[in-house]
Each structure stands twice: as structure tokens, then as C-alpha cells.
């Protein structure tokens, strides 16, 4: 019986390790995407940069942005708004939105 119990523990440990590594890689990919496509206007911390302000970018902390639903934010991200270009969700999902690193810390 002891061998079966140890085997289950090892399988569980590998499953947890796999999920952790996968999530970490996905998080890094999301952060890299945010840095390359959003940070120029929305800043590293979600506060509009001087360039972003000139283009109408909002701080993520403003009430209308902070209180927006995830569905609204996904729609704005994928369709664009004002001078912000659309970033279609071809490789994105609503579970890992491009704006997550700065908006929901």
C-alpha cells in the first residue's frame, strides 16, 4: 500500500509543477505582449504616458476603466477605441487578456 501512496504523491507533484511552469510561461508571454503593444501609451503601471495622454489613453485607475467589466475591456482591446488600434484575439483569450498585468494587480 505504501508504494501506491508514494506513486500518487509523485504524480500529483509533477502535475502541480507542470501547471506552475505553464502558468508562469503564459504570464511572461502576456507581460511581453503588454510591454510591446500597450506600455508605450498606458505605461508600465497603467498610468497613461505623455504620448498616451496626447492620443487619449486613460489611466487604468480612472473609475470608468477600473470599474469596467472584463467583457468591456476585452471588447475595447480587440476592437480598438478612439486612436487605440484593435488587437484581435487570434492568439489571446479572455482568460489571459493583454491588459491584465497593469490593470488588475
C-alpha positions as CSV (number, residue, x, y, z in Angstrom):
1,X,0.0,0.0,0.0
2,X,2.8,2.4,0.8
3,X,4.2,2.2,-2.8
4,X,0.8,3.2,-4.3
5,X,0.6,6.2,-1.9
6,X,4.1,7.4,-2.9
7,X,3.3,6.9,-6.6
8,X,0.2,9.1,-6.3
9,X,2.2,11.8,-4.5
10,X,4.9,11.8,-7.2
11,X,2.2,12.1,-10.0
12,X,0.5,14.9,-8.1
13,X,3.8,16.7,-7.6
14,X,4.6,16.5,-11.3
15,X,1.1,17.8,-12.2
16,X,1.5,20.8,-9.9
17,X,4.9,21.5,-11.3
18,X,3.7,21.3,-14.9
19,X,0.7,23.7,-14.1
20,X,3.1,26.1,-12.4
21,X,5.6,26.2,-15.2
22,X,2.9,26.5,-17.8
23,X,1.2,29.4,-16.0
24,X,4.5,31.2,-15.5
25,X,5.3,30.9,-19.2
26,X,1.9,32.2,-20.1
27,X,2.2,35.1,-17.7
28,X,5.6,36.0,-19.1
29,X,4.1,35.9,-22.7
30,X,1.2,38.2,-21.6
31,X,3.7,40.6,-19.9
32,X,5.9,40.7,-23.0
33,X,2.8,41.4,-25.2
34,X,1.7,44.2,-22.9
35,X,5.2,45.7,-23.0
36,X,5.4,45.6,-26.8
37,X,1.8,46.8,-27.6
38,X,0.4,48.7,-24.7
39,X,3.1,50.1,-22.4
40,X,4.0,52.9,-24.8
41,X,0.7,54.6,-24.2
42,X,-0.6,53.1,-20.9
43,X,2.7,52.9,-19.1
44,X,4.3,50.0,-17.1
45,X,2.0,50.8,-14.2
46,X,-1.3,51.5,-16.1
47,X,-0.8,55.3,-15.9
48,X,-1.0,57.0,-19.3
49,X,2.3,58.2,-20.6
50,X,2.7,61.7,-22.1
51,X,2.4,60.1,-25.6
52,X,-0.6,58.2,-24.5
53,X,-2.3,61.2,-23.0
54,X,-1.9,63.1,-26.3
55,X,-3.6,60.1,-28.0
56,X,-6.4,60.0,-25.4
57,X,-5.2,57.0,-23.4
58,X,-6.7,56.7,-20.0
59,X,-5.1,55.7,-16.7
60,X,-6.3,52.2,-15.7
61,X,-7.1,53.6,-12.3
62,X,-9.7,56.0,-13.6
63,X,-13.2,54.9,-12.4
64,X,-14.6,54.2,-15.8
65,X,-11.7,51.9,-16.6
66,X,-11.3,50.4,-13.2
67,X,-15.0,49.6,-12.9
68,X,-15.4,48.3,-16.5
69,X,-16.3,44.6,-16.8
70,X,-13.8,42.2,-18.3
71,X,-16.1,41.8,-21.3
72,X,-16.0,45.5,-21.9
73,X,-12.2,45.6,-21.6
74,X,-11.8,42.6,-24.0
75,X,-14.1,44.3,-26.5
76,X,-12.1,47.6,-26.3
77,X,-8.8,45.7,-26.6
78,X,-9.9,43.5,-29.6
79,X,-11.9,46.2,-31.5
80,X,-9.9,49.3,-30.5
81,X,-11.3,52.6,-29.3
82,X,-10.5,56.1,-30.4
83,X,-6.9,56.2,-31.6
84,X,-6.1,52.9,-29.9
85,X,-5.7,50.2,-32.5
86,X,-7.5,46.9,-32.3
87,X,-5.6,43.8,-31.1
88,X,-7.6,40.9,-32.3
89,X,-7.8,37.9,-30.0
90,X,-6.3,35.5,-32.6
91,X,-3.8,34.3,-30.1
92,X,-5.4,35.7,-27.0
93,X,-8.3,34.6,-24.8
94,X,-10.4,36.5,-22.4
95,X,-8.8,34.4,-19.6
96,X,-5.4,36.0,-20.3
97,X,-6.1,39.5,-21.6
98,X,-3.3,41.6,-22.9
99,X,-4.1,44.4,-20.3
100,X,-4.1,42.2,-17.2
101,X,-0.5,42.9,-15.9
102,X,-1.2,46.6,-15.4
103,X,-4.9,46.7,-14.8
104,X,-5.6,44.2,-12.1
105,X,-2.6,44.0,-9.8
